[in-house]
Amino acid sequence: MTVEELIIYGKKFLHSIEVKILLARVLECDPLNLINILNEKVEENKANLFKDLIKARLDNKPLQYILGTTNFYGLELIVNKNVLIPRFETEELVENTKKIIETKFKDIQKIKILDLCCGSGAIGLALKNLFPEIDVTISDISRSALEVAKQNSDSLNLKVKIIESDLFENIKEKYNVIISNPPYIKVGEEIEDIVKNNEPAVALYAGEDGLYYYRKILENIRNYLEDNFLIAFEIGYKQKEEILKIIKENLKNINIIAKKDLSDKDRMIFITNI
C-alpha cells in the first residue's frame, strides 16, 4: 500500500490528525512531510504495524501510550502504563512555579527543589531544564514510575537525584521548593474510561475524599523545608477550600496564593514563608 492509501484506510476509523501522527511515527518522519510522499510504497511490516496502532487506538488506548512519548513543557517525555500522562494544567503549575522562583529567591543557584509524587519526572525535569544550576530531586513510591523517570532523565540529559520513597519516608534533606501533583481523585469518583482503564490507579486515587496525600504531605512537610520556602500543589478543581483548611491547620506564618488555570478552574495553590 502507498502512504496515501494508508491514510485513507486510517481515516475510516480515526480523526485525520491522529492517523497522520501514527503513520508518521511508523515511517519515522514529520507528519507534515507525509504530503510529499503520498505515492511512496510502504513496506508490508510497517503497514501492518500502522494497522495495529489503529486497532490499539480503537481499543481506547491513549495516543500517548501508543506513541510511547508526549510533549511536556517543550520536553519529549517517555510515557507508558506505569505513569500518568502529564496534562496541560501541570504545565501551568510549572510556569507559575518558575515565575515565583525567579522573584522569590535571590540566589537561585543555591536553592534545592523536591518533586514529590513525580511519576514520569515531568515537573522536576521541566524545572531542571529551566534552571540547570538548581539541585533537583524527584521522588515517587512506584519503582516502575521511577524507571520511566530515569529513562527521561537520561534521554534528556537532565541530571536529577531520584529517590524511591513513600512521600517523605526516605527523604533526608531540606528543600527551598517542594512541588507536587499528587493523586487527588476520590475512590469511586466517575472519571473518563480512557483514564480509568489505562492510567495507573496509584497515580489517580487518594482515599474517600481525594485529600489523603495533601493531608499526609502537609502534616510532615515543615520538617523538610528550609526557612525560605515555596510549596506548590496542583489540586482538583473542586478541592481548593478543603485544602486551604488543611494548610492552615498545619502551617503558620505563611502566605497562600490560589490560582486558576486557563479554563478558569481552581488548579494551583502556592504557599510561601512570610
Secondary structure, 3 states (H helix, E strand, C coil): CEHHHHHHHHHCCCCHHHHHHHHHHHHCCCHHHHHHCCCCECCHHHHHHHHHHHHHHHCCCCHHHHHCEEEECCEEEECCCCCCCCCHHHHHHHHHHHHHHHHHCCCHHHCEEEEECCCCCHHHHHHHHHCCCCEEEEEECCHHHHHHHHHHHHHHCCCCEEEECCCCCCCCCCEEEEEECCCCECCCCCCCHHHHCCCCHHHCECCCCCCHHHHHHHHHHHHHEEEEEEEEEECCCCCHHHHHHHHHHHCCCEEEEEEECCCCCEEEEEEEEC
